[in-house]
Amino acid sequence: MKLRATASGGGAILLWSTLAALTAATGGIPPFETLALSFFVAFLAGIAMLALRGRLRRLRQAPLAWAIGVAGLFAYHALYFSALDHAPPAQAGLIAYLWPLLIVLFAALLPGGVLRARHVLGALMGLAGTVVILLGAQGLSGHGSALGYGCALAAAFVWALYSVANRRISAVPSDLIAGVCGVVAALALVVHGMTEPTVMPTAGQALALLALGLGPVGLAFFLWDFATKQGDLALLGTLSYAAPLLSTGLLIALGRAPMSGSIIAAAALIVGGAGVSAGLTRKGKAHPSPTPADTPGGRGPQRGTH
């Protein structure tokens, strides 16, 4: 079970590495429209899966579980899609992928966690990588670029905070994510109607939206939830640091981002900083992340998401 759960986490990371490329493929569609449509696809797929398995009653969970799930998923993706709409996808994606490093830092501040010098050094390396991206970005002085980079950085903080807060409701079944996707889609639709024009997707954009909803905006959340509850948390943390490299490599392979020294240097600093922050013990074993039992509420009766 532990090995299978950890492998599912690797699957989630692979799916997330396609997020930047798929979102870039929806270029021209406003970010909140993209958010609403992709999460609606995830909602429909998730509800269909629950109905087939007779698990719709599992959507009855505590308000706190719903609040954490909706706030985390809506805020992160709204910021992420906005970042890709206002900044080059490779640079925005790398900044957003500071979340693995931030999760290590925030988790170290939880009860039972320890903030060591390597955590600080890793954070500084990640910050240096962000600076390299900003200084090397061709569009930094262009219209909206500063907004794009700011959204990407905010997205990284939101996802890290959501992931750490989610530890407090780790008993909630992953099935709740299907309902959360529906609420996120509805909220995005409201914001879209208030702030954006509606754009009819082309055939290519529609396929990208469908792939988003079934993959990095859908299945990945279920896989990650199962992985964090049953898998090797230390190994999952290490695997998550591969996401920025996979994402940027995919963008370069698809011709959506040029290979450049600044991107390579930034990737090395961000991923290297994450590795330093994760650290090794003297025996050469990865320093374990706090388990749900080590955190407040980890043994409680409350049920919640992700």
VENZI-V536991 format. One record per run of one state. SS is the DSSP state (hx for helix, st for strand, lp for the rest). FROM is the first residue (numbers start at 1). TO is the last residue. If there is no record, write none. Layout:
BEGIN
ss-><SS;SS>
from-><FROM;FROM>
to-><TO;TO>
END
This chain:
BEGIN
ss-><lp;hx;lp;hx;lp;hx;lp;hx;lp;hx;lp;hx;lp;hx;lp;hx;lp;hx;lp;hx;lp;hx;lp;hx;lp;hx;lp;hx;lp;st;lp;st;lp;hx;lp>
from-><1;2;17;19;26;31;53;56;60;63;87;89;97;99;109;117;137;145;170;176;196;203;231;233;241;243;254;261;279;280;281;286;287;292;295>
to-><1;16;18;25;30;52;55;59;62;86;88;96;98;108;116;136;144;169;175;195;202;230;232;240;242;253;260;278;279;280;285;286;291;294;306>
END
